[in-house]
Amino acid sequence: MDPVRTARHLAGARLAALSGDQEGVRRNAEAISEDMRRPMKIPDGGRPIDRESARIVARALPGVRSANWVDRHNLLVRVEGAALRSERTIDALCNRFEALGDTLAVVVHLQDAAAVRGQEVDTLSRNCQLAMGDHAFLQQPRKMDVLDPAMRAQQQANSVLSGMAPPSRQAKGDRAALEAIPEM
């Protein structure tokens, strides 16, 4: 919280109370509440996002194939192509949601609908107002991927070691070095 800003709101509330301006007292009290709520990452329960309106707004974004709510806070958006599976697309969606209510309660999950392999199929998830991996107060992270990315990486490593995957240039060199070692 910014102490100068809070002091300004307190002084404004006092001045409004002394002059009988109830609307001014209310505005300043709400501003103080907002200043306290944001650092604690508590969504504004008085301004929830209308889910159907948000879904319609998301579907209108160019390149969006589908948009559906998984639960009250998690919106799954499938886009057409890897270029649209980005933080920029999440930002564009969240900016459009601003007019609908408090976006601190919204987590956007992006999936590339055209993905076929590897990391292309992983879901990119982020809260509209927070950094990647950060969540609002009492908001549990929700996994949208069928296969955990760590498990996928382990499977790729195992397949390279077992020779199932086509070896890369470095893997061929490693294999040659290992074969040159005499057996004990």
Secondary structure in CASP SS format (residue, H / E / C, confidence):
PFRMAT SS
TARGET T0000
AUTHOR 0000-0000-0000
METHOD secondary structure of the structure
MODEL  1
M C 1.00
D C 1.00
P H 1.00
V H 1.00
R H 1.00
T H 1.00
A H 1.00
R H 1.00
H H 1.00
L H 1.00
A H 1.00
G H 1.00
A H 1.00
R H 1.00
L H 1.00
A H 1.00
A H 1.00
L H 1.00
S H 1.00
G C 1.00
D C 1.00
Q H 1.00
E H 1.00
G H 1.00
V H 1.00
R H 1.00
R H 1.00
N H 1.00
A H 1.00
E H 1.00
A H 1.00
I H 1.00
S H 1.00
E H 1.00
D H 1.00
M H 1.00
R H 1.00
R C 1.00
P C 1.00
M C 1.00
K C 1.00
I C 1.00
P C 1.00
D C 1.00
G C 1.00
G C 1.00
R C 1.00
P C 1.00
I C 1.00
D C 1.00
R H 1.00
E H 1.00
S H 1.00
A H 1.00
R H 1.00
I H 1.00
V H 1.00
A H 1.00
R H 1.00
A H 1.00
L C 1.00
P C 1.00
G C 1.00
V E 1.00
R E 1.00
S E 1.00
A E 1.00
N E 1.00
W E 1.00
V C 1.00
D C 1.00
R C 1.00
H C 1.00
N E 1.00
L E 1.00
L E 1.00
V E 1.00
R E 1.00
V E 1.00
E C 1.00
G C 1.00
A H 1.00
A H 1.00
L H 1.00
R C 1.00
S C 1.00
E H 1.00
R H 1.00
T H 1.00
I H 1.00
D H 1.00
A H 1.00
L H 1.00
C H 1.00
N H 1.00
R H 1.00
F H 1.00
E H 1.00
A H 1.00
L H 1.00
G C 1.00
D C 1.00
T H 1.00
L H 1.00
A H 1.00
V C 1.00
V E 1.00
V E 1.00
H E 1.00
L E 1.00
Q E 1.00
D E 1.00
A C 1.00
A C 1.00
A C 1.00
V C 1.00
R C 1.00
G H 1.00
Q H 1.00
E H 1.00
V H 1.00
D C 1.00
T C 1.00
L E 1.00
S E 1.00
R E 1.00
N E 1.00
C C 1.00
Q C 1.00
L C 1.00
A C 1.00
M C 1.00
G C 1.00
D C 1.00
H C 1.00
A C 1.00
F C 1.00
L C 1.00
Q C 1.00
Q C 1.00
P C 1.00
R C 1.00
K C 1.00
M C 1.00
D C 1.00
V C 1.00
L C 1.00
D C 1.00
P H 1.00
A H 1.00
M H 1.00
R H 1.00
A H 1.00
Q H 1.00
Q H 1.00
Q H 1.00
A H 1.00
N H 1.00
S H 1.00
V H 1.00
L H 1.00
S H 1.00
G C 1.00
M C 1.00
A C 1.00
P C 1.00
P C 1.00
S C 1.00
R H 1.00
Q H 1.00
A H 1.00
K H 1.00
G H 1.00
D H 1.00
R H 1.00
A H 1.00
A H 1.00
L H 1.00
E H 1.00
A H 1.00
I C 1.00
P C 1.00
E C 1.00
M C 1.00
END
